């Protein structure tokens, strides 16, 4: 492949960090998608797949949507099972010489998508399986308020709880994938369409999770929530909080408490 233009080099650098997401790359009044993202999105969104010159590398696939009507297109992609990374200009082009700096400012997933056309709840959950117990935490992201959490030894109990809520996404440590697949293969969850998102192990680190939760809820310990000695619940809550922070990219002021789910 020949040399790319500086803009496409910038695009590739950003895309590397979000390989599982369709990247909405802001150019003027449009979000543009390129390469494989463009091929996928054009089919789902029913927009024209065209091409754009990328320098001596030749032409590459491209499609675009108006930024002011992006929400309806995002909804279609989310409902088709995709994740979106929104990349914006993060400096004033009028004050910049050369290429404008861009960065991802928001991630949209099935569990964090706010559907303006529906008032239905959309839950996102975190699972932390340990040797004996399985920690779970879940929240209605749109409504916010409460993290519900606890730990259980019985896989079928966990799957029964998760099957009883309108669950759209579940996060878990990448190295616990086999246990999570076992949970979702139980009769309660087998036919439920849920986006499963593996995360880095450190999201669920016990010390980091405890510190993060105490800082967020402005408390010295987690006794008041009933999970001080429930490590799997702490890990699952901490992992969920960290994931939502990274996706939301703003303070999670609408998450106000933890409740023990029994």
Secondary structure as UniProt FT lines:
FT   HELIX           6..16
FT   TURN            17..20
FT   STRAND          21..27
FT   TURN            28..29
FT   STRAND          30..34
FT   HELIX           35..45
FT   STRAND          50..53
FT   TURN            56..57
FT   STRAND          59..66
FT   HELIX           67..69
FT   HELIX           70..79
FT   TURN            80..81
FT   STRAND          83..89
FT   HELIX           93..95
FT   STRAND          102..108
FT   TURN            110..112
FT   TURN            116..117
FT   STRAND          123..129
FT   STRAND          134..140
FT   TURN            141..143
FT   STRAND          145..152
FT   HELIX           155..163
FT   STRAND          167..173
FT   HELIX           174..176
FT   HELIX           177..184
FT   TURN            187..191
FT   STRAND          195..199
FT   HELIX           201..204
FT   HELIX           206..217
FT   HELIX           223..225
FT   TURN            228..229
FT   HELIX           231..248
FT   TURN            253..254
FT   STRAND          255..260
//
